[in-house]
Amino acid sequence: MTPFTPVDWLGYAAATLTTSAFIPQVWHTFRTRDVSGISLGMYSVLTLGIVLWLAYGAVLGAWPVIIANIVTLVFALSILAMKIVIERRRRGGIQNR
C-alpha cells in the first residue's frame, strides 16, 4: 500500500466532515421521532445522489469517496426510513408505542 498523499488526506478530511454532519440529525430524529421538518423529496433525492457518488467513487477506486458515501448512505437511509415509517403511522392513526 502506498503512503497517503496530501490529496488523500484532503479527501479523508472532507469526507469525515461532510459525513459527520449527518450525526446530529440522525441522533435528533431517533431520539425525538420528530420528522415534521424533514422533506421526503429532499431526502429521497439526496439518497439517490449519495448512491451515485458511491458508484462514482467505486469506478474511480477513490476510497475517501467510497467510505464516506457508504457511511453517509446508512445515515441518509436511516432518516429516510424514519420519515416514511413515522409519517405512515401518523397518517394511519397508529400511535407510537
N, C-alpha and C positions, 0 to 999 in steps of 0.2 A: 504494500500500500504506500502510495506517495504521500509525503507530508502535506498538510493543508497549506494552501496559498492564502495571501491576503484576500483574494476574491472569495475563496471558500469561507473564510471567517466572516466576511461581509454577508454572504448568503445565509450562513447559520445565524448570525445576529439578527438579520431581518426576519428570518423565519421564526426565530424564538419570540421576537417582539409581536409580530402580527398574529401568531398562533396563540400566545398567552393573553392577547387582548380579548379572546373569547371566554376566558375563565370566569371573570366576574359575571357575565351574562348567564352562562350555564349555571353557575352556583346560585345566583339570584332566582333563576327560573325554577330550578329544582327545589330550592328552599321555600319559595312563596307560592309556587304553582300559578303565578300571575303571568299570563301570556297575552294580556289585553293590549300591550304596547308593541307586540311583535307582529310584523307584517308577514302573512303567509306567502304572499307573492315574492317579497324581497328575499326571504329565507329560501324559497324554492329556487329562485334564480341564482342566489349566492351558492347554494349547494351544488347546482349544476356547474357553475363556474369553478368551484373547487375540484370537482371531478375532472373537468377539462385541464386544469392546472396540474393535477396529479398525473394525468395521461401525458401531458407535455413534458413534465419532469422525468417520467419514466422513459419516454422516447429519447430524451437527451442524456439520460443517465445522471441527472443533476440531483444528487442526494439531498441537498438542503431543500429543494423544491418538493421532492418526493416525501420526505419525512414530515415536513411542515404541513403538507396538504393531507397526509393520512391523519394526523392528529386533528387538524382543523376540520376535516370531514366528519370525524367522530363527534366533535363538539357541535358542528352545524346540524348534523343529523339528529343529535340529542334534542336540540332546541326545536327543530322542525317537528320531530315526533311528538314532543310535549305539546306544541301548539296544536297539532292535529287532534291528538287524543283528548286533551283538556277541552278544546272548543267543541268537539263532538259530544263529549259528556255533558257540557253545559247546554248545548242545543237540544240534546235528547232528554234533558231533565234528570239525568243521572248525577247524583251528588258525589263529590269526592269522599272517599272513605277514610 
